[in-house]
């Protein structure tokens, strides 16, 4: 996201030197700042859209994490079973 920079104080002082009253100069400076960056500012709708997308992504990630936990758990259970059978086989064989 780009940052809008503007030296509004300098702009207001320039307008005052040109004979514009301070209140009008402030209003003009504010209008200038808003007009120069209005296409860069996020609206409430934009923010709500991003929130919705983030919520959907979080739900998707949570689902994937649940699947990974099941897969890791199942892999550990299978590995433990295989190791148990190998130990049993090893100790059951005559030496």
N, C-alpha and C positions, 0 to 999 in steps of 0.2 A: 504494500500500500504506500503510495507516495504521500509526502507531507507537503502541505500548503504553507509556504512561508511568505510573509508580507510584513513590511515595516509600517504598521498602521499609524504609529505616532508620527513618523516622518511625513507620511501622507497627510495626516490631519494638520500638522504644522504648515505644510506647503499650502493647503487649502485656506488656512487662516491668514497666511501672508497675502493670499490673493483676494482677501476681503470677505471670505465666507465665514459666517458666525460659527463658533466652536461646536454647538449642537448639530448644526447642519454638516459640518466637516466630519464629525464622528459618524453620523448616519451615512454619509457618502463613503467613508472608509469601510464601514461594515458592509455596505452594499457591494463595494468593489471586491472585497475579500470573498464574499459569498458567491458573486458572479464568476470570479476567476477559478473557483474550485468546486463549483456545484456538481459537476459531473463526477468528481472524485469522492463525494461524501456518501456515506451509507445511509439508507433510509431504514425506517422501522421494518418495512417489508423485507429488505435485504438481510437485516439481522435475523429476522424470524426464519427466513429461508435457510440461512447458514445453521441456525439452531436445529432445525428439522433435519438437515442433512447430517449434522454431527450426531444427533440422536439415532438416526438410522445406521450410521457407521458404527456407533457404540454397540447397538444391538447385534449387528453382524459380527463384530469382533468378539463379543461375549459368546455367541453361538459357536464360533470357530474355536475359542479357548475351551469351551465345554467339550467339543469333539477331541481336541488335543489331549485334555485331561483323561478322557476315556481311553484313548489310544495308548497313552503312556501307562496308565493303570493296567490295561490288558496286557501290554508288552511285559511289564514287570511280573504279572501273575504267571504268564506263560514261561518266562525265563526262570522264575523260581521253581515252577513245576518241572521243567527240564533239568535244572540243577539237582533237584531232589531225586529224580529218577536216576540220574547219573551216579550220585553218591550211593543210592541204594544198590544199583548194579555193581558198582565198584566194590562195595563191602560185602555183597552177596556172593561174588565170585571167589572160588578157593584160590589161595595164594601159593 
